[in-house]
Amino acid sequence: MERQSTMNDFPTRSNVKNLIQTIQNATEIAQNHGVQCWLCYGALLGMVREKRLLPWNNDAELGCWYTSDINSKVKRITADLTKRGYTVYYYSTVGTLSVQKPGAIVNINCFWREGDYAVRPHEEPSIPRYSFIFARIFYQVGVAMGLYYDGFITSLRLSKSTKDLLKTVYVGIFRILPAKVRKKLVTLFYEMSAMLGGVFQKTGIPLHFFENLSTIEFYGNDILVPKNSKELLKVIYGEGWNIPKDDWSFYKNENQSETNIIFIDEKWDYSQMEII
């Protein structure tokens, strides 16, 4: 349930020091390989509203554009971040690179240009009911078919938890299959999840917010942000964007009357995705 109060009584969910370093390393390495990233969502909210990252957020979000050569760039970015000791996964089916270290998760999310909107896939298994567990299983297996990391042995070594270890192993098994086969299986498993109640939508934000970027000070360095950040934050979080809230998400049904992000009831065209 959403709470509104002073900004100091929310539970701490991130190691802000590690989060800062991870953002700086991820943006630097991405830029070195031709991927320009900017602060987005909760990380942008914290820096614009409070000049800091919000410790009650469990991750930080960056944005970038999806391009035809993104996969080759992601491979190089993943390799460099892995060498620095990060656990890194690329979710091909949604265009998200997740960079992790203890207490810090930074997601670089690809946006696609579609008409007047910057769009992303929005997927969730289903509402809890008799088919929930099966929809979730099919969905998660589909995700795993498109998951990429840099090197099986290296990823085993860097696994920080039992969950990471298991993910590395079962994804490694799936990756024995050719990419074309895995791509067909992604479509098959997602279709099965949808039949059991899985939700497959798109989310859209007006394109113009991301076409002009500027820089702000970020813990001793500069970082890119959308030029009209305050108006963008109103679109994402509503008119009350400047009021601290805990556990608020525009994906939650009860908050969709506040956000101006559009939800498009249209399944993502996975046939156009390139699976690494």
Secondary structure, 3 states (H helix, E strand, C coil): CCEECCCCCCCCCCCHHHHHHHHHHHHHHHHHCCCCCEEEHHHHHHHHHCCCCCCCCCCEEEEEECCCCHHHHHHHHHHHHHHCCCEEEEECCCCEEEEEECCEEEEEEEEEEECCEEEEEEEECCCCCCCHHHHHHHHHHHHHHCEECCCHHHHHHHCCCHHHHHHHHHHHHHCCCCHHHHHHHHHHHHHHHHHCCCEEEEEEEEHHHHCCEEEEEECCEEEEEECCHHHHHHHHHCCCCCCCEECCCCCCHHHCCCCCCEEECCCCCHHHCCCC
